[in-house]
């Protein structure tokens, strides 16, 4: 069975994923009569879409090495656009958080500067990675700097997701699931990097 993405690729894939995020958010806001509660629900929903899109981009190269198939190859090919869709989803998430702060005046005073640091660092890297996901900006900073930024950014965002879910486990046992998924994703990515390195060393040994 062909599990590749035949119709949507490149910007059309980005457009589809972004539209789905907007439709989901709009439905949540419209169907809930309580705007404050609706905004909270939309914040949680966009956190989940961002998490899913990030995992797809984060694991694309590892899956292509460990489980080669048309689908995993398409993930690698479309990774840039999946990453941009993740950035868009998290932009919607940020707008919703700001809106919730406007609707609920007690929200921002209840947060500390230290508590905001991980999320702020994560958003900084998301912004930098999104801005450098175009050919013009890639050429501007150079291939070496681009790779360093994107590799570092992926690991920083992975750490932020891991920490964010871990610290919420006392609030709800449900957060054990995304925390465990993020830990598993990190392990898969490391195994994928090891597999690539091992293949390269074998080529050198037999060349």
C-alpha positions as CSV (number, residue, x, y, z in Angstrom):
1,X,0.0,0.0,0.0
2,X,1.4,3.4,-0.9
3,X,1.4,5.6,2.2
4,X,3.2,8.6,0.6
5,X,1.7,12.0,0.3
6,X,0.6,12.2,-3.4
7,X,-1.5,15.3,-3.6
8,X,-0.2,17.7,-1.0
9,X,3.4,18.7,-0.9
10,X,5.5,21.8,-0.4
11,X,3.4,24.9,0.1
12,X,0.1,23.1,-0.5
13,X,0.9,20.8,2.4
14,X,1.8,23.8,4.6
15,X,-1.5,25.4,3.5
16,X,-3.5,22.3,4.3
17,X,-2.0,21.8,7.7
18,X,-2.4,25.5,8.6
19,X,-6.0,25.6,7.4
20,X,-6.8,22.5,9.6
21,X,-5.3,24.2,12.6
22,X,-7.4,27.4,11.9
23,X,-10.5,25.4,11.3
24,X,-10.1,23.4,14.6
25,X,-9.4,26.6,16.5
26,X,-12.4,28.4,15.0
27,X,-14.8,25.5,15.7
28,X,-13.6,25.3,19.4
29,X,-14.2,29.1,19.8
30,X,-17.6,29.1,18.1
31,X,-19.1,26.0,19.6
32,X,-18.2,26.8,23.2
33,X,-20.6,29.6,24.6
34,X,-18.1,30.6,27.3
35,X,-15.4,32.5,25.5
36,X,-12.8,32.2,28.4
37,X,-13.2,28.4,28.6
38,X,-13.3,28.2,24.8
39,X,-10.0,30.0,24.6
40,X,-8.5,27.7,27.2
41,X,-9.7,24.7,25.2
42,X,-8.2,26.2,22.0
43,X,-4.9,26.7,23.8
44,X,-4.7,23.1,24.8
45,X,-5.8,21.9,21.3
46,X,-3.1,24.0,19.5
47,X,-0.5,22.8,22.0
48,X,-1.4,19.3,20.8
49,X,-1.3,20.1,17.1
50,X,2.1,21.8,17.6
51,X,3.3,18.8,19.5
52,X,2.3,16.4,16.7
53,X,3.7,18.5,13.9
54,X,7.0,18.9,15.8
55,X,7.3,15.2,16.4
56,X,6.8,14.6,12.6
57,X,9.6,17.1,11.8
58,X,11.9,16.0,14.7
59,X,11.7,12.2,13.8
60,X,11.6,12.5,9.9
61,X,15.3,11.8,9.3
62,X,15.5,9.1,12.0
63,X,12.4,7.2,10.6
64,X,13.9,7.5,7.0
65,X,17.0,5.7,8.2
66,X,15.4,3.2,10.6
67,X,12.2,2.4,8.7
68,X,12.8,3.3,5.0
69,X,9.6,3.6,3.0
70,X,7.9,6.0,0.6
71,X,6.1,7.6,3.6
72,X,9.2,8.2,5.7
73,X,11.0,9.5,2.6
74,X,8.2,11.9,2.0
75,X,8.4,13.1,5.6
76,X,12.1,14.0,5.0
77,X,11.2,15.7,1.7
78,X,8.4,17.7,3.3
79,X,10.1,18.3,6.7
80,X,10.6,22.1,6.0
81,X,6.9,22.6,5.3
82,X,5.9,20.5,8.3
83,X,8.2,22.6,10.4
84,X,6.7,25.8,9.1
85,X,3.2,24.4,9.8
86,X,4.4,23.7,13.4
87,X,5.6,27.3,13.6
88,X,2.2,28.5,12.4
89,X,0.3,26.3,14.9
90,X,2.5,27.6,17.7
91,X,1.9,31.2,16.5
92,X,-1.9,30.6,16.8
93,X,-1.2,29.1,20.2
94,X,0.7,32.2,21.3
95,X,-2.2,34.5,20.0
96,X,-4.6,32.4,22.0
97,X,-2.5,32.7,25.2
98,X,-2.3,36.5,24.8
99,X,-6.1,36.6,24.2
100,X,-6.7,34.5,27.3
101,X,-4.5,36.9,29.3
102,X,-6.7,39.7,28.1
103,X,-9.9,37.9,29.0
104,X,-8.6,36.7,32.4
105,X,-6.6,39.5,34.2
106,X,-5.4,37.0,36.8
107,X,-3.5,34.9,34.3
108,X,-0.3,37.0,33.7
109,X,0.2,38.0,37.4
110,X,0.1,34.3,38.3
111,X,3.1,33.6,36.1
112,X,6.7,34.2,37.1
113,X,9.6,35.4,35.0
114,X,11.6,32.2,35.6
115,X,8.5,30.1,34.6
116,X,8.3,32.0,31.3
117,X,11.9,31.4,30.4
118,X,11.7,27.9,28.8
119,X,8.7,28.9,26.6
120,X,10.3,32.2,25.6
121,X,13.5,30.5,24.6
122,X,11.5,27.9,22.6
123,X,9.6,30.7,20.8
124,X,12.8,32.5,20.0
125,X,14.2,29.4,18.3
126,X,10.9,28.7,16.5
127,X,11.1,32.3,15.1
128,X,14.7,32.0,14.0
129,X,14.2,28.6,12.4
130,X,11.1,29.8,10.6
131,X,12.8,32.9,9.3
132,X,15.8,30.8,8.0
133,X,13.6,28.2,6.3
134,X,13.8,30.1,3.0
135,X,16.5,29.9,0.3
136,X,17.3,33.6,0.6
137,X,17.9,33.6,4.4
138,X,19.7,30.2,4.2
139,X,22.2,31.7,1.7
140,X,22.5,34.8,3.8
141,X,23.6,33.0,7.0
142,X,25.5,30.2,5.2
143,X,25.0,26.4,5.3
144,X,27.1,25.8,8.3
145,X,25.4,28.4,10.5
146,X,22.0,27.2,9.2
147,X,22.7,23.6,10.2
148,X,24.0,24.7,13.6
149,X,20.9,26.8,14.2
150,X,18.4,24.2,13.1
151,X,20.0,21.3,14.9
152,X,20.3,23.3,18.1
153,X,16.8,24.6,17.7
154,X,15.3,21.2,17.3
155,X,16.9,19.9,20.5
156,X,16.0,23.1,22.4
157,X,12.3,22.8,21.4
158,X,12.4,19.1,22.2
159,X,13.8,19.9,25.7
160,X,11.1,22.6,26.2
161,X,8.3,20.1,25.2
162,X,9.8,17.5,27.5
163,X,10.1,19.9,30.5
164,X,6.6,21.5,29.9
165,X,4.9,18.1,30.0
166,X,6.9,16.8,32.9
167,X,6.1,19.7,35.1
168,X,2.4,19.3,34.5
169,X,2.3,15.6,35.5
170,X,1.3,16.6,39.1
171,X,-1.6,18.5,37.7
172,X,-2.9,15.6,35.6
173,X,-1.6,12.1,35.0
174,X,-2.6,12.6,31.3
175,X,0.7,14.5,30.8
176,X,2.6,11.2,31.4
177,X,1.6,10.3,27.8
178,X,3.2,13.3,25.9
179,X,6.1,13.2,28.3
180,X,6.8,9.6,27.5
181,X,6.2,10.2,23.8
182,X,8.8,13.0,23.8
183,X,11.3,10.8,25.7
184,X,10.8,8.0,23.2
185,X,11.2,10.4,20.3
186,X,14.5,11.7,21.6
187,X,15.7,8.0,21.9
188,X,14.6,7.3,18.4
189,X,16.3,10.3,17.0
190,X,19.6,9.4,18.8
191,X,19.4,5.8,17.5
192,X,18.8,7.2,14.0
193,X,21.9,9.4,14.3
194,X,23.9,6.4,15.6
195,X,22.7,4.4,12.6
196,X,23.8,7.0,10.1
197,X,27.2,7.4,11.8
198,X,27.6,3.6,11.8
199,X,26.8,3.3,8.1
200,X,29.3,6.0,7.3
201,X,32.0,4.3,9.3
202,X,31.3,1.0,7.5
203,X,31.6,2.7,4.1
204,X,35.0,4.2,5.1
205,X,36.2,0.8,6.4
206,X,35.3,-1.0,3.2
207,X,36.3,1.7,0.8
